[in-house]
């Protein structure tokens, strides 16, 4: 039984980089249930790299910083696909090359570029593909489990993800004028991805998360992908403009006695 009712449906997935990417796991889950996945990567070089992962599946190039490229992508895809059943936005960018800086030292250029790529791109992509999206389509973005935890090594990305989360309500409202397209976010805790590896001090934070999580095991990227697939499916039709946190219970356990006062101290 096709419980999720995703077989033979078509989804556009942005953000594939490699086998560790959230986008890759989402696409793999969708393909396992019989859906068609159209991949979008940032550059020609990246497309060459992912060919061995996706086989003969369609892969397109689009740098979302360039609105002209988004429009060209839409026109190109519209030539072969008349309808999309959903869209996955798994795109984020921040510069950490200079190391961790206090939040108040974030430059305007750094902040606005990260907003453009990580947040505004969801609006730009949704607008460009609105005519291809089925009236009952689902759009899912990837956020973070909390934007209120002032993790210094995450820098300015939490406020930007907060803007991304807020955008869901406004996109859902705007699209409701002419469709029933839904906009939601999956918000995972710490994951092992190539992108997270570039965050200073991330490994230590990841290991700490494993101690805090009640089951003693960090969130797996496949768990995130499974939730994305559910949100893309008609089974989640009543969920709109929401953020679903996937943290394996980490947020309930910050004051576990074995962490606050470990016996070996």
ROMARLO-480926 format. One record per residue (C-alpha): residue number from 1; residue in three letters; chain; x negated, z, y. Coordinates in pm, 1 decimal. Layout:
<kolvexs>
KOLVEX  num  residu  chaine         X         Z         Y
KOLVEX  NUM     ALA       A         X         Z         Y
...
</kolvexs>
This chain:
<kolvexs>
KOLVEX  num  residu  chaine         X         Z         Y
KOLVEX    1     UNK       A       0.0       0.0       0.0
KOLVEX    2     UNK       A    -131.1     -96.8     345.0
KOLVEX    3     UNK       A     -42.3     233.0     510.7
KOLVEX    4     UNK       A    -203.2     147.3     845.3
KOLVEX    5     UNK       A     -48.0    -201.3     852.4
KOLVEX    6     UNK       A    -369.0    -357.1     981.8
KOLVEX    7     UNK       A    -409.6    -636.0     728.2
KOLVEX    8     UNK       A    -438.5    -981.9     883.9
KOLVEX    9     UNK       A    -444.1    -837.0    1235.3
KOLVEX   10     UNK       A    -716.7    -928.2    1481.5
KOLVEX   11     UNK       A    -927.6    -689.9    1685.9
KOLVEX   12     UNK       A   -1189.6    -744.0    1952.9
KOLVEX   13     UNK       A   -1472.3    -488.0    1923.2
KOLVEX   14     UNK       A   -1718.7    -440.3    2208.9
KOLVEX   15     UNK       A   -2046.6    -252.3    2178.0
KOLVEX   16     UNK       A   -2206.9    -343.1    1846.5
KOLVEX   17     UNK       A   -2580.3    -271.4    1859.0
KOLVEX   18     UNK       A   -2686.6    -182.0    1504.5
KOLVEX   19     UNK       A   -2578.9     -10.3    1183.7
KOLVEX   20     UNK       A   -2564.1     329.5    1356.5
KOLVEX   21     UNK       A   -2324.6     213.5    1628.1
KOLVEX   22     UNK       A   -1974.8     356.0    1647.1
KOLVEX   23     UNK       A   -1861.8      -4.4    1694.3
KOLVEX   24     UNK       A   -2018.7    -106.1    1364.4
KOLVEX   25     UNK       A   -1842.2     170.3    1171.9
KOLVEX   26     UNK       A   -1510.4      87.2    1339.6
KOLVEX   27     UNK       A   -1543.9    -279.5    1252.7
KOLVEX   28     UNK       A   -1639.4    -198.4     894.4
KOLVEX   29     UNK       A   -1330.1      20.0     848.1
KOLVEX   30     UNK       A   -1108.8    -251.4     996.7
KOLVEX   31     UNK       A   -1253.9    -517.8     770.3
KOLVEX   32     UNK       A   -1208.5    -294.8     464.7
KOLVEX   33     UNK       A    -833.1    -284.3     528.5
KOLVEX   34     UNK       A    -809.7    -659.7     572.5
KOLVEX   35     UNK       A    -825.8    -696.6     950.2
KOLVEX   36     UNK       A   -1023.0    -965.3    1129.9
KOLVEX   37     UNK       A   -1293.6    -839.6    1365.1
KOLVEX   38     UNK       A   -1430.7   -1035.9    1658.1
KOLVEX   39     UNK       A   -1757.6    -879.9    1769.9
KOLVEX   40     UNK       A   -1892.9    -870.4    2124.1
KOLVEX   41     UNK       A   -2256.1    -781.0    2197.4
KOLVEX   42     UNK       A   -2450.8    -750.4    2519.1
KOLVEX   43     UNK       A   -2712.7   -1024.4    2483.1
KOLVEX   44     UNK       A   -2825.2   -1327.5    2285.3
KOLVEX   45     UNK       A   -3111.2   -1123.7    2141.3
KOLVEX   46     UNK       A   -2865.8    -861.2    2018.5
KOLVEX   47     UNK       A   -2648.7   -1129.9    1860.5
KOLVEX   48     UNK       A   -2949.0   -1253.6    1663.1
KOLVEX   49     UNK       A   -3019.2    -897.3    1547.8
KOLVEX   50     UNK       A   -2667.2    -822.8    1421.8
KOLVEX   51     UNK       A   -2613.0   -1148.7    1235.4
KOLVEX   52     UNK       A   -2737.2    -993.0     911.6
KOLVEX   53     UNK       A   -2483.5    -712.4     953.8
KOLVEX   54     UNK       A   -2170.5    -916.2    1021.6
KOLVEX   55     UNK       A   -2233.8   -1224.2     810.3
KOLVEX   56     UNK       A   -2019.5   -1516.2     916.3
KOLVEX   57     UNK       A   -1789.0   -1307.9    1137.9
KOLVEX   58     UNK       A   -1757.3   -1434.6    1496.7
KOLVEX   59     UNK       A   -2000.6   -1275.2    1744.2
KOLVEX   60     UNK       A   -1983.2   -1339.6    2117.6
KOLVEX   61     UNK       A   -2212.6   -1238.1    2400.7
KOLVEX   62     UNK       A   -2089.4   -1062.1    2715.1
KOLVEX   63     UNK       A   -2274.0    -842.8    2962.5
KOLVEX   64     UNK       A   -1986.6    -641.4    3110.6
KOLVEX   65     UNK       A   -2179.5    -586.7    3433.8
KOLVEX   66     UNK       A   -2104.7    -950.6    3507.4
KOLVEX   67     UNK       A   -1733.0   -1014.3    3562.4
KOLVEX   68     UNK       A   -1786.3   -1388.4    3530.9
KOLVEX   69     UNK       A   -1912.9   -1335.0    3176.5
KOLVEX   70     UNK       A   -1599.1   -1136.2    3095.0
KOLVEX   71     UNK       A   -1381.7   -1422.8    3217.9
KOLVEX   72     UNK       A   -1583.8   -1679.7    3024.0
KOLVEX   73     UNK       A   -1552.7   -1463.3    2711.2
KOLVEX   74     UNK       A   -1176.3   -1447.1    2752.0
KOLVEX   75     UNK       A   -1149.0   -1823.8    2794.8
KOLVEX   76     UNK       A   -1373.5   -1887.7    2494.6
KOLVEX   77     UNK       A   -1182.7   -1654.3    2265.5
KOLVEX   78     UNK       A    -846.8   -1790.6    2384.0
KOLVEX   79     UNK       A    -947.0   -2131.9    2251.1
KOLVEX   80     UNK       A    -938.2   -2006.5    1890.7
KOLVEX   81     UNK       A    -719.0   -1696.0    1899.3
KOLVEX   82     UNK       A    -375.7   -1689.8    2057.8
KOLVEX   83     UNK       A    -320.1   -1319.2    2004.3
KOLVEX   84     UNK       A    -518.0    -997.8    1974.7
KOLVEX   85     UNK       A    -367.8    -687.6    1815.2
KOLVEX   86     UNK       A    -614.6    -451.0    1972.7
KOLVEX   87     UNK       A    -937.0    -395.1    2155.1
KOLVEX   88     UNK       A   -1215.7    -140.7    2102.1
KOLVEX   89     UNK       A   -1433.8     -41.9    2398.6
KOLVEX   90     UNK       A   -1747.8     127.2    2263.5
KOLVEX   91     UNK       A   -1975.4      79.9    2562.4
KOLVEX   92     UNK       A   -2181.3     332.6    2755.3
KOLVEX   93     UNK       A   -2502.3     325.2    2953.2
KOLVEX   94     UNK       A   -2721.5     574.0    3137.6
KOLVEX   95     UNK       A   -3082.2     569.2    3246.9
KOLVEX   96     UNK       A   -3301.1     849.5    3113.5
KOLVEX   97     UNK       A   -3637.2     680.6    3153.8
KOLVEX   98     UNK       A   -3741.4     920.4    3427.5
KOLVEX   99     UNK       A   -3653.1    1219.5    3213.6
KOLVEX  100     UNK       A   -3389.5    1484.0    3275.0
KOLVEX  101     UNK       A   -3317.0    1558.0    3640.1
KOLVEX  102     UNK       A   -3084.2    1814.8    3798.7
KOLVEX  103     UNK       A   -2741.0    1660.1    3847.6
KOLVEX  104     UNK       A   -2764.6    1677.2    4226.4
KOLVEX  105     UNK       A   -3073.2    1453.0    4214.6
KOLVEX  106     UNK       A   -2882.5    1166.3    4051.1
KOLVEX  107     UNK       A   -2928.3     854.5    4259.1
KOLVEX  108     UNK       A   -2641.0     643.7    4383.9
KOLVEX  109     UNK       A   -2776.3     339.9    4200.6
KOLVEX  110     UNK       A   -2799.3     525.4    3867.8
KOLVEX  111     UNK       A   -2453.5     676.0    3898.7
KOLVEX  112     UNK       A   -2270.1     363.7    4010.0
KOLVEX  113     UNK       A   -2434.1     143.0    3748.8
KOLVEX  114     UNK       A   -2333.8     388.5    3476.5
KOLVEX  115     UNK       A   -1977.3     396.4    3613.4
KOLVEX  116     UNK       A   -1966.8      15.9    3613.4
KOLVEX  117     UNK       A   -2083.1     -23.4    3252.9
KOLVEX  118     UNK       A   -1933.0     288.0    3094.2
KOLVEX  119     UNK       A   -1600.7     317.9    3276.1
KOLVEX  120     UNK       A   -1501.8      24.6    3496.0
KOLVEX  121     UNK       A   -1571.7    -217.9    3212.6
KOLVEX  122     UNK       A   -1267.0     -83.7    3027.1
KOLVEX  123     UNK       A   -1046.3    -180.5    3319.8
KOLVEX  124     UNK       A   -1217.0    -517.6    3360.5
KOLVEX  125     UNK       A   -1190.3    -606.5    2992.8
KOLVEX  126     UNK       A    -828.8    -493.4    2967.5
KOLVEX  127     UNK       A    -731.5    -699.4    3270.5
KOLVEX  128     UNK       A    -911.0   -1008.5    3144.9
KOLVEX  129     UNK       A    -748.0    -995.8    2801.2
KOLVEX  130     UNK       A    -400.1    -879.3    2900.6
KOLVEX  131     UNK       A    -242.2   -1216.9    2823.3
KOLVEX  132     UNK       A    -400.3   -1232.1    2479.0
KOLVEX  133     UNK       A    -303.3    -879.0    2382.9
KOLVEX  134     UNK       A      11.4    -849.8    2175.5
KOLVEX  135     UNK       A     287.2    -659.2    2354.1
KOLVEX  136     UNK       A     244.3    -378.5    2098.1
KOLVEX  137     UNK       A    -135.9    -385.7    2099.3
KOLVEX  138     UNK       A    -361.4     -80.7    2110.9
KOLVEX  139     UNK       A    -675.4     -31.8    2319.4
KOLVEX  140     UNK       A    -918.9     242.3    2217.2
KOLVEX  141     UNK       A   -1229.0     360.8    2399.1
KOLVEX  142     UNK       A   -1500.0     605.0    2291.8
KOLVEX  143     UNK       A   -1534.7     916.5    2504.9
KOLVEX  144     UNK       A   -1694.2    1259.0    2441.1
KOLVEX  145     UNK       A   -1548.8    1583.9    2310.2
KOLVEX  146     UNK       A   -1570.1    1762.8    2644.3
KOLVEX  147     UNK       A   -1651.8    1663.5    2999.7
KOLVEX  148     UNK       A   -1647.9    2025.5    3118.3
KOLVEX  149     UNK       A   -1953.6    2142.2    2928.5
KOLVEX  150     UNK       A   -2239.8    2110.2    3177.8
KOLVEX  151     UNK       A   -2505.6    1998.6    2931.3
KOLVEX  152     UNK       A   -2804.7    1930.8    3153.3
KOLVEX  153     UNK       A   -2966.4    1678.4    2922.6
KOLVEX  154     UNK       A   -2649.0    1466.0    2924.0
KOLVEX  155     UNK       A   -2689.5    1439.5    3298.8
KOLVEX  156     UNK       A   -2432.2    1248.1    3497.6
KOLVEX  157     UNK       A   -2255.4    1087.8    3201.4
KOLVEX  158     UNK       A   -1997.6    1364.2    3156.1
KOLVEX  159     UNK       A   -1837.9    1303.4    3499.6
KOLVEX  160     UNK       A   -1834.5     932.6    3420.3
KOLVEX  161     UNK       A   -1664.4     993.7    3085.7
KOLVEX  162     UNK       A   -1413.6    1212.2    3272.1
KOLVEX  163     UNK       A   -1332.3     910.5    3488.0
KOLVEX  164     UNK       A   -1296.9     701.8    3170.7
KOLVEX  165     UNK       A   -1052.3     956.0    3027.6
KOLVEX  166     UNK       A    -848.4     957.3    3348.1
KOLVEX  167     UNK       A    -835.6     576.9    3347.4
KOLVEX  168     UNK       A    -630.9     584.6    3027.2
KOLVEX  169     UNK       A    -323.7     718.1    3204.0
KOLVEX  170     UNK       A    -344.6     464.4    3482.6
KOLVEX  171     UNK       A    -403.4     169.5    3251.6
KOLVEX  172     UNK       A    -115.1     277.9    3027.5
KOLVEX  173     UNK       A     112.5     303.9    3331.0
KOLVEX  174     UNK       A       3.4     -32.3    3472.8
KOLVEX  175     UNK       A      48.7    -216.7    3143.3
KOLVEX  176     UNK       A     388.1     -53.3    3085.9
KOLVEX  177     UNK       A     526.0    -278.6    3360.9
KOLVEX  178     UNK       A     508.7    -577.3    3125.1
KOLVEX  179     UNK       A     421.7    -452.4    2773.9
KOLVEX  180     UNK       A     395.1    -161.0    2534.0
KOLVEX  181     UNK       A      15.3    -177.4    2507.1
KOLVEX  182     UNK       A    -129.1     169.7    2446.8
KOLVEX  183     UNK       A    -456.9     313.3    2575.7
KOLVEX  184     UNK       A    -627.2     604.2    2401.8
KOLVEX  185     UNK       A    -970.1     754.4    2352.4
KOLVEX  186     UNK       A   -1149.4     901.3    2054.4
KOLVEX  187     UNK       A   -1373.7    1181.2    2176.4
KOLVEX  188     UNK       A   -1639.2    1277.6    1921.5
KOLVEX  189     UNK       A   -1881.5    1564.9    1923.0
KOLVEX  190     UNK       A   -2250.0    1497.5    1873.9
KOLVEX  191     UNK       A   -2325.3    1193.0    1657.3
KOLVEX  192     UNK       A   -2636.4    1031.2    1512.1
KOLVEX  193     UNK       A   -2647.6     698.9    1693.2
KOLVEX  194     UNK       A   -2923.2     492.0    1847.9
KOLVEX  195     UNK       A   -2773.5     552.1    2191.2
KOLVEX  196     UNK       A   -2774.6     930.1    2148.7
KOLVEX  197     UNK       A   -3136.1     919.0    2034.5
KOLVEX  198     UNK       A   -3228.1     814.6    2387.3
KOLVEX  199     UNK       A   -3087.4    1133.4    2540.3
KOLVEX  200     UNK       A   -3364.0    1387.6    2607.5
KOLVEX  201     UNK       A   -3334.7    1695.1    2386.5
KOLVEX  202     UNK       A   -3048.2    1548.3    2186.1
KOLVEX  203     UNK       A   -3189.2    1636.7    1844.2
KOLVEX  204     UNK       A   -3200.5    2007.6    1928.3
KOLVEX  205     UNK       A   -2842.3    1992.5    2055.0
KOLVEX  206     UNK       A   -2733.7    1808.7    1739.7
KOLVEX  207     UNK       A   -2891.0    2071.5    1515.1
KOLVEX  208     UNK       A   -2727.0    2348.4    1716.2
KOLVEX  209     UNK       A   -2390.7    2173.6    1679.2
KOLVEX  210     UNK       A   -2431.5    2177.8    1301.8
KOLVEX  211     UNK       A   -2474.9    2555.3    1318.3
KOLVEX  212     UNK       A   -2165.6    2601.1    1535.6
KOLVEX  213     UNK       A   -1934.6    2373.8    1336.6
KOLVEX  214     UNK       A   -1748.0    2588.2    1079.6
KOLVEX  215     UNK       A   -1819.4    2354.0     789.8
KOLVEX  216     UNK       A   -2192.9    2349.1     873.3
KOLVEX  217     UNK       A   -2201.9    1971.1     895.9
KOLVEX  218     UNK       A   -2197.5    1755.3    1208.7
KOLVEX  219     UNK       A   -1931.4    1497.3    1281.7
KOLVEX  220     UNK       A   -1993.0    1174.3    1093.1
KOLVEX  221     UNK       A   -1958.8     839.2    1266.7
KOLVEX  222     UNK       A   -1726.6     720.0     991.3
KOLVEX  223     UNK       A   -1487.6    1005.1    1078.2
KOLVEX  224     UNK       A   -1472.5     870.7    1431.8
KOLVEX  225     UNK       A   -1415.6     516.7    1304.2
KOLVEX  226     UNK       A   -1128.8     629.9    1081.4
KOLVEX  227     UNK       A    -955.0     785.2    1381.2
KOLVEX  228     UNK       A   -1006.4     470.0    1586.4
KOLVEX  229     UNK       A    -846.8     266.7    1306.9
KOLVEX  230     UNK       A    -547.1     501.4    1307.5
KOLVEX  231     UNK       A    -507.1     465.0    1684.7
KOLVEX  232     UNK       A    -523.0      87.4    1651.7
KOLVEX  233     UNK       A    -248.6      92.0    1390.2
KOLVEX  234     UNK       A     130.0      98.1    1436.5
KOLVEX  235     UNK       A     125.6     440.2    1265.5
KOLVEX  236     UNK       A       6.5     588.6    1596.1
KOLVEX  237     UNK       A     275.2     414.6    1804.3
KOLVEX  238     UNK       A     382.4     741.5    1969.6
KOLVEX  239     UNK       A      34.0     819.0    2101.5
KOLVEX  240     UNK       A     -48.8     683.0    2445.5
KOLVEX  241     UNK       A    -285.8     785.0    2728.1
KOLVEX  242     UNK       A    -438.3    1055.1    2508.9
KOLVEX  243     UNK       A    -782.6    1173.7    2407.3
KOLVEX  244     UNK       A    -826.5    1278.6    2043.9
KOLVEX  245     UNK       A   -1120.7    1516.4    1999.4
KOLVEX  246     UNK       A   -1324.6    1478.9    1680.6
KOLVEX  247     UNK       A   -1559.1    1778.8    1673.4
KOLVEX  248     UNK       A   -1495.0    1925.2    1325.4
KOLVEX  249     UNK       A   -1384.2    2250.5    1489.2
KOLVEX  250     UNK       A   -1699.1    2309.9    1693.2
KOLVEX  251     UNK       A   -1501.4    2418.0    1999.3
KOLVEX  252     UNK       A   -1343.9    2713.7    1816.1
KOLVEX  253     UNK       A   -1670.2    2858.7    1695.1
KOLVEX  254     UNK       A   -1910.9    2901.4    1987.5
KOLVEX  255     UNK       A   -1907.1    3279.2    1944.8
KOLVEX  256     UNK       A   -1952.7    3297.3    1569.5
KOLVEX  257     UNK       A   -2122.9    3629.3    1495.1
KOLVEX  258     UNK       A   -2398.5    3469.5    1288.0
KOLVEX  259     UNK       A   -2492.2    3254.5    1587.4
KOLVEX  260     UNK       A   -2456.3    3518.8    1856.4
KOLVEX  261     UNK       A   -2649.6    3780.5    1659.2
KOLVEX  262     UNK       A   -2823.5    3626.0    1359.3
KOLVEX  263     UNK       A   -2934.2    3880.1    1100.0
KOLVEX  264     UNK       A   -3290.7    3753.3    1091.4
KOLVEX  265     UNK       A   -3354.9    3861.0    1450.2
</kolvexs>
